[in-house]
Amino acid sequence: MPITNDAAALSAAFHGADGVFAMIPPYFAPSPDRREVRAVISALHAALREALPKRVAYLSSIGAQQTSGIGLITALHMLEESMDTLPVPTAALRAGWFMENSVWDVAPAREQGKLYSFLQPLDHSFALVATEDIGQAAAQTLLEGWTGHRRIEVAGPRRYSPQDIAATFLPRWASPSKAWWCRAKRGQQCSSLKALRRTAQRHASKCWMPSIPAGSILACRAQRNLPGPRSSRR
């Protein structure tokens, strides 16, 4: 049995804890009845009800309050509903789109001059956040005292559009003849490099791009009054 489905093992791990941070694994191809998601949430709920830690923070997502039309976030909507029935204080950390998702854009940007976006429309700004900041928010929350069930949105200092992300990548790797930002698997709907360079000029100071040798992985992080650039994550 996977540890995520083993309520007894989870309860033993949580026993005696002042605070618990929990997150469930993503299910990119769940069954129509989402039985995998339900099994994990049920085990987590049973373990927390048995162990009764003083407080619980858990990873959710912006948009999890919606009851339909949210795709994979449906699992987190289900998680929130379950956690709200626990007899201990809980806090749902509704995080934005992970900045580290841009890791997957490195190879296409470098090799094809293209970045594929699952965020659409391309000029719309979305809430983004670095996973390190989610961890810091979770730690700070667990140090607090509260009652009931909280909702905390976790996002960076400003919103970014797919074009903003492209403007960070393309000036480094792309040549004017092949640089396009394309929607995911729909290359006919693109923005030109010229437009992206204008965006880059507007936002060049907002997101630091480290020097990236071949084979390294990028974690692009919005700066928040930092004294200097952060080190790239490998």
C-alpha positions as CSV (number, residue, x, y, z in Angstrom):
1,M,0.0,0.0,0.0
2,P,1.4,3.5,-0.9
3,I,2.3,5.5,2.2
4,T,-0.2,8.2,1.0
5,N,-3.0,5.7,1.4
6,D,-1.9,4.2,4.7
7,A,-3.8,6.1,7.4
8,A,-2.2,4.2,10.2
9,A,1.3,5.0,9.0
10,L,0.4,8.7,8.5
11,S,-1.2,8.9,11.9
12,A,1.9,7.5,13.5
13,A,4.0,10.1,11.7
14,F,1.7,12.9,12.8
15,H,1.3,11.8,16.4
16,G,2.5,14.4,18.9
17,A,3.2,17.1,16.3
18,D,2.4,20.7,17.0
19,G,1.9,21.3,13.3
20,V,1.6,19.3,10.1
21,F,2.1,20.5,6.5
22,A,0.4,18.2,4.1
23,M,0.1,17.9,0.3
24,I,-1.4,15.3,-1.9
25,P,0.3,14.0,-5.1
26,P,-1.0,15.3,-8.5
27,Y,-3.1,13.0,-10.6
28,F,-2.7,14.0,-14.2
29,A,-5.0,11.2,-15.5
30,P,-7.4,10.4,-12.7
31,S,-10.2,7.9,-13.1
32,P,-13.6,9.4,-14.0
33,D,-14.8,8.9,-10.4
34,R,-11.4,10.2,-9.1
35,R,-11.1,7.2,-6.8
36,E,-7.4,7.6,-6.5
37,V,-7.8,11.2,-5.2
38,R,-10.6,10.1,-2.8
39,A,-8.5,7.3,-1.4
40,V,-5.5,9.6,-0.6
41,I,-7.7,12.3,0.9
42,S,-9.6,9.8,3.0
43,A,-6.4,8.4,4.4
44,L,-5.0,11.8,5.2
45,H,-8.2,12.9,6.8
46,A,-8.4,9.7,9.0
47,A,-4.8,10.1,10.0
48,L,-5.2,13.7,11.1
49,R,-8.4,13.0,12.9
50,E,-6.7,10.2,14.8
51,A,-3.4,12.1,15.6
52,L,-5.1,15.5,16.3
53,P,-2.0,17.8,15.8
54,K,-2.5,21.3,17.1
55,R,-2.7,22.8,13.6
56,V,-2.5,21.8,9.9
57,A,-1.4,23.7,6.8
58,Y,-1.8,22.1,3.4
59,L,-1.1,22.9,-0.2
60,S,-4.1,24.0,-2.3
61,S,-4.4,26.2,-5.3
62,I,-5.9,29.5,-6.4
63,G,-9.2,28.6,-7.9
64,A,-9.9,25.7,-5.6
65,Q,-13.1,27.4,-4.3
66,Q,-14.7,26.7,-7.7
67,T,-17.0,23.6,-7.9
68,S,-16.6,22.8,-11.6
69,G,-14.5,23.6,-14.7
70,I,-11.2,23.6,-12.9
71,G,-9.6,20.3,-14.2
72,L,-6.8,19.0,-12.1
73,I,-7.5,21.5,-9.3
74,T,-10.7,19.6,-8.6
75,A,-8.6,17.3,-6.4
76,L,-7.7,20.3,-4.2
77,H,-11.3,21.5,-4.1
78,M,-12.1,18.0,-2.7
79,L,-9.2,18.3,-0.3
80,E,-10.4,21.6,1.1
81,E,-13.9,20.2,1.6
82,S,-12.4,17.3,3.6
83,M,-10.0,19.3,5.7
84,D,-12.9,21.7,6.7
85,T,-14.5,18.8,8.6
86,L,-11.5,18.2,10.9
87,P,-11.8,19.2,14.5
88,V,-8.4,21.0,14.4
89,P,-7.4,24.4,12.9
90,T,-6.5,24.1,9.3
91,A,-5.1,26.5,6.7
92,A,-5.4,26.0,2.9
93,L,-2.4,27.6,1.1
94,R,-3.9,28.5,-2.2
95,A,-0.8,28.9,-4.3
96,G,-0.4,30.4,-7.8
97,W,1.2,28.8,-10.8
98,F,4.6,27.5,-9.8
99,M,7.5,29.5,-11.3
100,E,9.5,26.3,-11.4
101,N,7.1,25.1,-14.2
102,S,9.3,27.2,-16.5
103,V,12.0,24.5,-16.2
104,W,10.1,22.6,-18.9
105,D,10.4,25.7,-21.2
106,V,14.2,25.7,-21.1
107,A,14.9,23.1,-23.8
108,P,12.3,24.3,-26.4
109,A,13.5,27.9,-25.9
110,R,17.1,26.9,-26.4
111,E,16.7,24.4,-29.1
112,Q,13.6,25.6,-31.1
113,G,13.2,29.2,-30.2
114,K,9.7,28.4,-28.9
115,L,8.0,28.4,-25.6
116,Y,4.8,26.4,-25.2
117,S,2.2,27.8,-22.8
118,F,-0.6,26.1,-20.9
119,L,-1.6,29.5,-19.6
120,Q,-3.9,31.4,-22.0
121,P,-4.6,34.0,-23.3
122,L,-0.9,34.9,-23.8
123,D,-1.3,38.5,-22.8
124,H,-3.3,37.8,-19.6
125,S,-1.4,38.1,-16.3
126,F,-1.6,35.2,-13.8
127,A,-0.6,34.8,-10.2
128,L,2.8,33.0,-10.0
129,V,4.9,31.9,-7.0
130,A,8.2,30.3,-6.3
131,T,7.9,27.0,-4.4
132,E,10.4,28.2,-1.9
133,D,8.0,31.0,-1.0
134,I,5.2,28.5,-0.5
135,G,7.4,26.6,1.9
136,Q,8.2,29.8,3.8
137,A,4.4,30.7,3.9
138,A,3.6,27.2,5.3
139,A,6.3,27.5,8.0
140,Q,5.2,31.0,9.0
141,T,1.5,29.8,9.1
142,L,2.3,26.8,11.3
143,L,4.1,29.2,13.8
144,E,0.8,31.2,14.2
145,G,-2.2,30.4,16.3
146,W,-5.7,30.4,14.9
147,T,-9.1,28.7,15.2
148,G,-11.3,27.3,12.4
149,H,-10.4,26.9,8.8
150,R,-8.4,29.5,6.9
151,R,-7.8,30.3,3.2
152,I,-4.5,31.9,2.4
153,E,-3.6,33.0,-1.2
154,V,0.2,32.6,-1.8
155,A,1.5,34.5,-4.8
156,G,4.5,36.6,-5.9
157,P,4.7,40.4,-5.7
158,R,3.1,40.9,-9.1
159,R,1.3,38.9,-11.8
160,Y,3.0,37.7,-15.0
161,S,1.7,36.8,-18.4
162,P,3.0,34.1,-20.7
163,Q,4.5,36.9,-22.8
164,D,6.4,38.2,-19.7
165,I,7.9,34.7,-19.3
166,A,8.8,34.5,-22.9
167,A,10.5,37.9,-22.8
168,T,12.8,36.5,-20.1
169,F,13.9,33.4,-22.1
170,L,14.0,34.5,-25.7
171,P,16.5,37.4,-25.6
172,R,19.1,34.9,-24.4
173,W,18.6,32.0,-26.7
174,A,16.5,32.9,-29.7
175,S,17.5,34.5,-33.0
176,P,15.1,37.0,-34.7
177,S,14.4,34.5,-37.5
178,K,13.0,31.7,-35.3
179,A,11.9,33.3,-32.0
180,W,8.2,32.8,-31.4
181,W,6.0,32.3,-28.3
182,C,3.4,29.7,-29.2
183,R,0.4,28.4,-27.5
184,A,0.7,24.8,-26.4
185,K,0.6,22.6,-29.6
186,R,-1.0,25.4,-31.5
187,G,1.9,27.1,-33.3
188,Q,-0.2,29.1,-35.6
189,Q,-1.2,31.4,-32.7
190,C,2.0,33.2,-31.8
191,S,3.4,36.6,-30.9
192,S,6.4,38.0,-32.8
193,L,9.9,38.5,-31.2
194,K,9.6,42.2,-31.8
195,A,6.5,42.4,-29.5
196,L,8.3,40.2,-26.9
197,R,11.3,42.4,-26.9
198,R,9.1,45.3,-26.1
199,T,7.7,43.4,-23.2
200,A,11.2,42.4,-22.1
201,Q,12.3,46.1,-22.0
202,R,9.3,46.9,-19.8
203,H,9.9,44.0,-17.3
204,A,13.6,43.4,-17.6
205,S,14.2,44.2,-13.9
206,K,11.4,42.2,-12.6
207,C,12.7,38.7,-13.1
208,W,16.4,37.7,-12.9
209,M,17.7,35.3,-15.5
210,P,20.9,33.5,-14.3
211,S,23.7,32.5,-16.6
212,I,22.7,29.0,-17.6
213,P,25.3,26.5,-18.9
214,A,24.2,23.6,-21.0
215,G,22.3,20.9,-19.1
216,S,21.4,23.1,-16.1
217,I,17.9,23.7,-14.8
218,L,16.4,27.1,-14.3
219,A,14.2,28.3,-11.5
220,C,13.2,31.8,-12.4
221,R,12.1,33.7,-9.3
222,A,10.6,37.1,-9.0
223,Q,12.7,39.3,-6.8
224,R,11.3,40.9,-3.7
225,N,13.7,43.7,-2.7
226,L,16.6,41.2,-2.7
227,P,20.1,42.5,-2.4
228,G,21.2,40.4,-5.3
229,P,20.2,37.6,-7.7
230,R,19.3,34.2,-6.3
231,S,21.4,31.2,-7.3
232,S,19.9,29.0,-9.9
233,R,18.5,25.7,-8.7
234,R,19.9,22.4,-10.1
